[in-house]
């Protein structure tokens, strides 16, 4: 049932099954993929495709992939700030996410801007042979300007497949979702514009796909996952500790937040083991690429280093 790309919203909540003899499914096959930008420009019937921050497909055996553009991109009439895409599969969960910062795009006389465009998707084997999937879209600072300079009403309302009409020029779909049993695809923004010269531009921004097959069952009365420590340091370009940096650790469902000490050290004392996490640091003076952690036991030597050529001047 592992299929190609699709996109997602609203996470599946894991069931707390505590009754004796009840069982839940363990996922044995996974699929997932996330992309920051997927653009197709068709001129005189000839399409040209460009994909940016693409994790590539997840292996059926699981694991984790991450793709980033830490200093943004410029692609013709499209530009962005940093982009981060992730996909992972482990245990009984498959999850993906993509975030595009400072999105600016022009086509057909229209101008579309957003401070942040993000999507996430997740599929869980909550019950035997019945995978449950969900996803969501988060967009901040969205603005659409028509060719005459007049703003077009485009306020995300949380609904699935919210469509903003651009008249004869095309449309913008917010929180576009396509799903089937055991899989979901979520596109945060799907822009389709045809200009007066006949050039068609089709752009998908922040796309996430998750897919899972639940093949086996295990008792739910097995021990609760152990809580372990995850610790390390946030370092600048010269390997010195960055103080007062904000550090977040998330598995797509739970988020832990902390701050570094004067030496750049951080500690998360109670992290649930057996999960894949994304570790991200932020500071007013540096840019950092996220780190993917498969937390199976205590980890005390994580290093989060500032991205090359990404120091931010005061």
C-alpha positions, 0 to 999 in steps of 0.5 A: 500500500506504500504509495507516492506523495500526498499531504496532511493536517490534524495529528492522530492521537495515540490511544492509551490502551490499558485493559489486559489482553488488548493489543495495538499494531506495530508498523513494519512498513513506512513511507514519507517525504517532505519538500519545501518548494515544488515548482513547475513552470510551463511555457508553450507546453514545455514544463520545467520542474524545480524541487528544493529542500526535498527529503527524498522518499523514506525507506520502507524500513523507516529511519529519518531524512532531513533536507535544509536550505539554511540561508534561503533561495532565489528562484526567478520570481520566487524567493525564500528564507531558510527551509527545513523538511523532515521525514521519519518512520519508527515504531508505530508512527510515520511523520513528516514536516516542512517549514518555509520562511519569508516566502515571496512569489510573483506570477501573472501580476499577482504577488504572494507573501508569507512570513512562515508557511508550514505543514506536518503529517503523521500516520499511526498504527493506533489499532491493529490493521487500522492506521490513522492519519492526520496533518495540519497547516500553519501560515503566518503573515499571508498577503495576496496582492492583485495586479492593480495593487489591491489586496485579495482577502486570503485569511487561513481559516483552518479548513481543509482545501480552503480555496482563494479564487484569483479569477481567470488567472487561477487559484490558491489552495490553503491546507490542501489535503489528499488522503487514503487508508494509511496515508496522507499528503498536506500542502500548506500552499498550492498556487496555480496561476496562468499569466496573460502570455499563457505561461502557467506557474504551479507551485506547492509550498511546504508539502508533507507526506506520511504513509504506514502499513500496520502488519503485526500486533504486540500486547499493550501491557508492555512496559512504558517507554523509559525517560532518558536525558538528552544533553549537549552544547550549542556552539558558534562558528568558532566552536565557542558556547552560545549562551541564552540560545533557545533549544527545542526538541520535538517528535512532531507531537510533543515539544520540549523547550529550554535555554542554554547556560553561559557555556552553551550547555543544555539538558532535557532531563525526561525525554521519552525513548524509542522516538525520533526527534528534531533538535533546533536551536535559535539565537538572535545572532546565529542561524542553526540547522536542525539535528535529527536524533533517534533517542534509544538511550541517554545522549549527552554529547549532542553538538548544535553548530552555527551554519556556515555563512549564517552568522547574523550581525547585531 
